[in-house]
Amino acid sequence: MDIPVQIAVRLKPPSLEDSTQCIFSNPVTQIVITESGQTFHVNRALPVDCTQVYLFSSFMIPQINCFLDGCDTSVVVFGQSKTGKTYTLFGSGFECIHSECDQGIVPRFLTEIFHKLNQMPEREFILHITWMQVVNNNIFDVLGAGLVRCCNVEEAFQYLQMGWRQRCQGNNHTVFTVSMEQKWVGSNGILNHRMSTASFCDLAAYPEPGLFVLENIIKELLAGNPPKHINYDQCILTAMLRDSFGGRAFTWVIGCISTEPEDYQDTLKILNLCLCCRGIKNFVTVNLFADNNTPVYTEKSVLQPADNNFNIQFATAQWIKLVSNAEGLFNKILQSKSLSDADINQVSEWLFLKAECDECLSGDVGTDNKEIGPKQGLPRIAEDTEPSELSESDAESDSEEDSHSETVFQDKLEKYMEYFREKNDQLFADRCEEYLNHIDSDDITISEISGSQSLPTLTSQSNSGRRRTIQPGESLSGAELELLRKVAAKAISPESQKIIIESHKKDLDPEPKLIERELLKMIDSPKTDDICKKYRVTKEKYTQKQILARKLSKEISSSQSQLKELINLCIAKERLIHDLSRGVCHNSVNKQYSEKVENSVIDYDMVKEIRRHETNLKTYKKQIEQIKRQIRKDEKRKNTLDVEIVKDKLKLDELSETSTDVKDRKTNSIKHFTHRITQLDSILKEKTNDLESLELSKEKELMLRKEIKNLRKTRECLHDQRCSLGHKRKIYKSLSDSEERKLLECEEAIEAIDTAIEYKNNLICGKSPSASLSDSQDNRDSRSRGEQMLMARLDKLSHDEMKTLLYRYFQKVVDLRGACAALEAGAAAAAEEAAAWRTRAAAAWRHAQRARPHAHTRHFQSIHKYVDSGNTERALSLGMTTDSETSDDAMRLVDRMKQLARCPPPPVIPSQNLRQLMPATNMPVAKVTKEKNKLVIIQQQQQNKRH
Ligand SMILES: Nc1ncnc2c1ncn2[C@@H]1O[C@H](COP(=O)(O)OP(=O)(O)OP(=O)(O)O)[C@@H](O)[C@H]1O
């Protein structure tokens, strides 16, 4: 099985506590990160304070189990000088003064191996150690005795102590090897014979030449797809590490690195080399001996064939029971729907094979078999059922013995029944628990399955077990494959296992993974886009590979069932041939000569028949070979696909992790920026408002100034008009009515324009126009209710309405002024007339003085006095009382007075009073002048008041 080289990175603790660290590791995410942010994904990122125990337990247990199961293992330590390579592999030393806690991987490995072997007394083992050093491409045996046999841990430690003392110090490579041969008979009666080697290599630091050669080989291996021939014999080191890189060992590479900034470049080099190793795939297999898996019978069983026969029959019966139990259990598990697709396939296949077995056992195999007899037994152990026929013949020869053996048989039957029932129940309970644990946590330790007891059950679970019957020792058994699969699963790190489970789960779940959805939804950015793209491409590949793997599984299982059919046919044929041959022999040996002649024709036919069957058998065997080759090819392809799927899954996970990181960082920065933007936005809004108001006020000011300018122009025009009209009136002493009105309009308009200019000036100066225009509290208080209502109404008028109203008032004012002027003129004429009359009255008086007595004089004097003072009523009343002899002039005077009394002089309306018609009666009057480019505003309200 292809298992990638596994990588662990160990950081050497900084020499000083407060010294700066330029490399960090995250044991949770298994990432080593440099100060520049460069990340290295490894299988184990060990913490800087990682103890020797932690290091050992974090990845060496699966290696030990693998080694015990017959696989080669390897630990290779890379690193610059003084980074703890030797410390990691061996510890600080093996003298009494050295603490056990400091023991490195090698002593712990030896301790654990001997401990486990002690727990498995059924295993015979021979364990050897070697300790070699490569100094300048020369090999140097540290122990001086080549392979050294160790029977127990104490012996091993003695050699360790010795080697530690004898080893060469300096920059050289050290290779420590433990090789072990094991033999044991499994509870299934199968002899297991395995050989495994564990090598531990403490590599020299750069620039040792062998290291460069190794580096090149690693790169060659990495680039070689399909694998090309690698020349390992370039130097001693690479020859020794042949199995560790691109070979058959289950390899862990440990990168020992320094965290000191001055070693940064060297550290990066080591990390990159480690990462290169990660891409190498080793083909790990169980090293089986050529004589493995052949049934082994104990002495007793050889001596008592009848008992053995019985045992086999009984075992067959129990086996059938066991298989039925398993069937029930599998059906239950299938119904629970908690299995992945691959598991469902496996279980379905198992059930299918079971059904086939049932058919076979019920005697419906074929006509050939039927001819032979009813006792078929299981196809795989068909030859073992032969002794049953023997027992028949024995029965004929010795019937007495039979009756005795029947009682013994009954006793034994009961004993074995009890024993098998117990065993069966226990086995199933164990398997069931293991299986459920596997479903729950996917965390079966290899040690659980590596024991000899677990093998039969695993064989029963695996269809590949059939291959053993076909070609013993040539390929791996189902149990072994299962074991390797689990070793591979263990070796891939718990994270990868999770991924596999996830991927299985996902197959059942049509909903895409959350992270995937999230990833696809991610915010657009070049980096995220790239990740998304990569993720999609990898995902597509991954899905295709999964489909292909499933297809291959199906193909394999159909080939296997085909194979099974053919094997059954072969067995049947062999039996037939065997029986026919026996028949021929029997004829030729036992019969008389005459009978022989009689039967020679029959024999001839039988021989022909045998030949025919033999030809058929050959064809079947050829087909079997072909199918086997095909299966092997498919399985290899599937294994490669499986590894690729796991790799893709890892890649997908990495990508999703990266994208999550990017996304998190992005979200954080987006949050930060959003906050900042909100802040800036509010500031901007404030500033914009200020600016707007400033701009507005500037614009407004400009507008106002423009308006004032225009108003002034209009005022000038009006003023000109007024002047010309006034001039005309001066010249011609009077004006036409329309001209008079025009003059008044001009004057009023000029006054209105002045007010408007004053108003706009107020606005420019920043005085609230409303303050000047709107009614102040005083005004409001002083107003009558009617006025207040009127003001309220005016406030609600629209612009146009206000314009119309103002225009009307303007016309009214002009009208009033016109009327006023007319009245003034009338009054002036009347005054003139009164003066004329007074002159005439005086003349008349003088005339009367001369003609009348003094009494009248006083009377007329008082009349005149009242007329002069304007008290016409009084003058009139006096006039009434005048004598009848009063002159005609006096009478005319009286008439005129009466006329004047009926038309009193019109009241003079000062023009400024017209302003009171406007709502703002106390509008401030400001005089705006320019003085050295500054506006000087003189408040004139007081003056107005005085007016
Ligand atoms: N993780 C660690 N914890 C405690 N001590 C350590 C650690 N790593 C290394 N040391 C100590 O650092 C020193 C150097 O370690 P070691 O000799 O193992 O380095 P090295 O890489 O094998 O060096 P060289 O290449 O020269 O053989 C030793 O004294 C060892 O005890």
The ligand as a Tripos MOL2 file, in Angstrom:
@<TRIPOS>MOLECULE
LIG
   31    33     1     0     0
SMALL
NO_CHARGES

@<TRIPOS>ATOM
      1 N1         14.4730   19.4830   22.6610 N.pl3     1 LIG1
      2 C1         15.5310   19.5450   23.4960 C.ar      1 LIG1
      3 N2         15.3540   19.6120   24.8140 N.ar      1 LIG1
      4 C2         16.3970   19.6700   25.6430 C.ar      1 LIG1
      5 N3         17.6920   19.6720   25.2270 N.ar      1 LIG1
      6 C3         17.9330   19.5880   23.9410 C.ar      1 LIG1
      7 C4         16.8690   19.5360   22.9960 C.ar      1 LIG1
      8 N4         17.4180   19.4730   21.7900 N.ar      1 LIG1
      9 C5         18.7450   19.4750   21.9610 C.ar      1 LIG1
     10 N5         19.0610   19.5450   23.2360 N.ar      1 LIG1
     11 C6         20.4010   19.5940   23.7950 C.3       1 LIG1
     12 O1         21.1860   20.3040   22.8330 O.3       1 LIG1
     13 C7         22.4750   19.7330   22.7310 C.3       1 LIG1
     14 C8         22.7530   19.3790   21.2890 C.3       1 LIG1
     15 O2         21.8920   18.3900   20.8990 O.3       1 LIG1
     16 P1         22.3210   17.2060   19.9620 P.3       1 LIG1
     17 O3         23.7080   16.7840   20.2240 O.co2     1 LIG1
     18 O4         21.2700   16.1870   20.0510 O.co2     1 LIG1
     19 O5         22.2790   17.9340   18.5850 O.3       1 LIG1
     20 P2         22.6480   17.3230   17.1830 P.3       1 LIG1
     21 O6         21.7410   17.9820   16.2210 O.co2     1 LIG1
     22 O7         22.6340   15.8820   17.2290 O.co2     1 LIG1
     23 O8         24.0830   17.8790   16.9640 O.3       1 LIG1
     24 P3         25.1840   17.2910   15.9690 P.3       1 LIG1
     25 O9         24.6890   17.4800   14.5930 O.co2     1 LIG1
     26 O10        26.3760   18.1110   16.2790 O.co2     1 LIG1
     27 O11        25.3360   15.8750   16.3100 O.co2     1 LIG1
     28 C9         22.4840   18.5250   23.6220 C.3       1 LIG1
     29 O12        23.1250   18.8620   24.8150 O.3       1 LIG1
     30 C10        21.0470   18.2360   23.8890 C.3       1 LIG1
     31 O13        20.8610   17.6980   25.1950 O.3       1 LIG1
@<TRIPOS>BOND
     1     1     2 1
     2     2     3 ar
     3     2     7 ar
     4     3     4 ar
     5     4     5 ar
     6     5     6 ar
     7     6     7 ar
     8     6    10 ar
     9     7     8 ar
    10     8     9 ar
    11     9    10 ar
    12    10    11 1
    13    11    12 1
    14    11    30 1
    15    12    13 1
    16    13    14 1
    17    13    28 1
    18    14    15 1
    19    15    16 1
    20    16    17 2
    21    16    18 1
    22    16    19 1
    23    19    20 1
    24    20    21 2
    25    20    22 1
    26    20    23 1
    27    23    24 1
    28    24    25 2
    29    24    26 1
    30    24    27 1
    31    28    29 1
    32    28    30 1
    33    30    31 1
@<TRIPOS>SUBSTRUCTURE
     1 LIG1         1 GROUP 0 **** ****
